[in-house]
Amino acid sequence: MPLKYFKIRRLRLPLLALFALNILWFTYYHISHVLQPQEVELFNVALDSNDPLAEVATTNANYAEAVSELIAKIPSPKLNTKFKIPKTQPDPIFQDPRLTYGLVLNYINENPTADSIPFDWADWVDLSLLNNQLNKPVEQRLKCKDMMHQLHLPNKEDQEKCANDSRYFGCVDATELTNEELSEYGVESYEQLPGFIQFAHTVFSSSEFIRNIQAKTYLLTQMTLPYRVIFLNDRGDDIVLDVHKGKVKSLQENYRRSTVDPVEEFDKLRPDQTYSYSPKPVIEMGPDMFNYTRLELIRTAEKMREQSNLDRFQKSYLNSMIASIKARYPKDSEEPYFREATMHVDQHNGDSGWHYDWRFFNGKLRNKARTAIILERLLRNWFKFTEKYGIVSWIAHGPLLSWYWNGAVFPYDNDLDVQMPIRHLAKLGQLYNQTLVVEDLHEGMGKYLIEVGTFMHNRDISHNGNHIDARFIDVDTGVYIDITGLAMGETKRYSRGRETANIHDRRKHFYNVDELVPLKLSMLNGVPCYINNKPVANLNQEYRSGIRRKTYQDYYFSTKLNIWIHVRTALKVFDANDYQKHAGVLNKLRMKKLLDEMTDDQVYELFASDRELLLEYKLASSVREFHTQELHYLIRPITKTRVEDKTDITPEYKELLKTVELHEPFRESLFEYEHINGGMDEFKSRSFRELDSIPVA
């Protein structure tokens, strides 16, 4: 055979394959760019795992009517705000936010010139788990020695140190407290306290039940007061109150009625509509918002030192500047600021506890419904607060990736992250650090602590875990939003391939200024929020294939339904022969295909058997049209598997952003779920059993 003919024959198949790919690409490009979104929908396209625009694929769903009927049966969120005050308290500790809020707001109504309220954490956070100990005789209460045996102590040295001195793991027996300490805690005798007090965080992990009771004893006796309480008001001016040490019981003595309704008291204080939520569609910022030099820090601290009569916010801010300056050299002298409820991971527990503030920890996020409520309310109240007080932030990391897929938070991710320019982080620290934010009482009873770390002024890469600058903490659960500031680097620490990126956080995430701004209005979980200017560039840098892969661990993205579905849920509606390989092994490719080609009956069966999944679908559907349209303005395909950012802000895109609005919450409030509907009853019962099973020395 002639050599020339042989070479041509060898090239024949690759050339044919290339020709076929070109035809497919031209067809795809024509559909995505020439036709309008509603025309694309008519093609009933099913995207494969490499589709660069996850949102473009939609379907003429015949199941829509049946599913809509299921959604219509879901009751609208409601809130029981009226509280009947009990004549007697059978337990030593009792807390209900309706009583606390109602009495506080009634006090302000009756005393219009008052600007400070009595505050005790036992009135604001549910510490009733401690009744398990307080209702027992003193000798039967858990002591530090008993707690030590519940800790995971990795070596003999730690075991010996803990046995010799319980203070080594932050514990002291109530019998060892001085009279001065008892007075500080508001009690007359150690008998009014649990058998032990956790006075500091311990690095030694344990079970969630031990972490829970440690947190409760800390809040009861050690936790410092917030500087201020802000009751958010979606219709007008917020109610802003300073605090002083005291119990809400002192207000109850002058309250004559048998019931109290905090919403009724709230509306008396703020009866008029004077405010409407209207975030800017686009936020422009210059590079100066990311500029914060060491010299400026030192000069600002010197000026503040010369001032007299600083308020508590200013004193705290000055102290943080002084501490940051001292900690700069050597660089390993920063103490880690935030501490988590670290738990021992074994065959019975896969949650390490790194997503909970240890002081407010109140059980793991084991329930999908509870988790979804907590995350939705965190996002909702953070962005409502920042919009009202002129704080600029945008979603980042995992939330940005989840936004890309369907405008909703991943069902498998409990980590919420936002970023902000250093100038706005400084504003947050100077004006709102240690502020307790209460959500609008017409929506729920949630409360969130703004806490800014001491060393936020140091902008080099942290070597001691201070990668997070601030947190927005749900004090009812310990779950939080991580807040990181971005600043121009003082030294050239650039990541590979990012030589021009000189804006970074303290964990080695680097950005160019044009990747960040202008910020653009969007929605996550139905909550108006902001995204950075080039989300795809950031996501590709951080997650590589994250915007293409339609599977994560045991979750699959259903193009047809536009939500992530756990394989365990999907198995309920499919025949095992359709998705199994030999020996019962799951075939992932078949499972993806099954989810994208579900019949109407299967869709209905799926949602009818899983209420929380139905709620996720309802949420995703409510933002689907908006998210599909915004991606057309934000993202451009460049190959079949790659996309790039569009940065032009067209008039059409601005018109789309005008449709963004803050809807009512999709789910019931956490208070309604846990306290009215019994969502935490089983956990509380189990906690009591676990604590009762611990031997008391």
ABEGO torsion letter per residue (X at the ends): XBAAAAAAAAAAAAAAAAAAAAAAAAAAAAAAAABBAAAAAAAGBBBBAABABAAABBBBBAAAAAAAAAAAABBBBBBBABBBBBABBABABBBBAAAAAAAAAAAAAABAABABBBBBAAAABBAAAAAAAAABBAAABBBAAAAAAABBBABAAAAAAAAABAAAAGBBBAAABBAAAAAAAGBABAAABBABBBABBBABBBBAAAAAAAAAAAAAAABBBBABBBBBBAABBBBBBBBBBEBAAAAAAABABABBBAAAAAAAABABBABBBBBBABBBBBAAAABBBAAAAAAAAAAAAABBGBBAAAAAAAAAAAAAAAAAOBAAABBBABBBBBBBBBAABABAGAABBAAABAEBBABAAAAAAAAAAAAAAAAAAAAAAGBBBBBBEAAAAAAAAAGBBBAABABBBBBBBAAAAAAAAAAABGBBBBBBAAAEABBBBBBBBAAAABABBBAAGBABABBBBBAAAGBBBBBBBBBBBABBBBBBGAAABABBBAAGBBBBAAAAOBBBBBBBGGBBBBBBABAAAAAAAAAGAAAABABBEABBBBAAAGBBBBAAAAAAABBAAAABBBGGBBBAAAAAAAAAABBAAAAAAAAAABAAAAAAAAAAAAAAAAAAAAAAAABBBABAABBBBBABBBAAAAAAAAABBBBBBABBBAAAAAAAAGAAAAAAAAAAAAAAABBBX
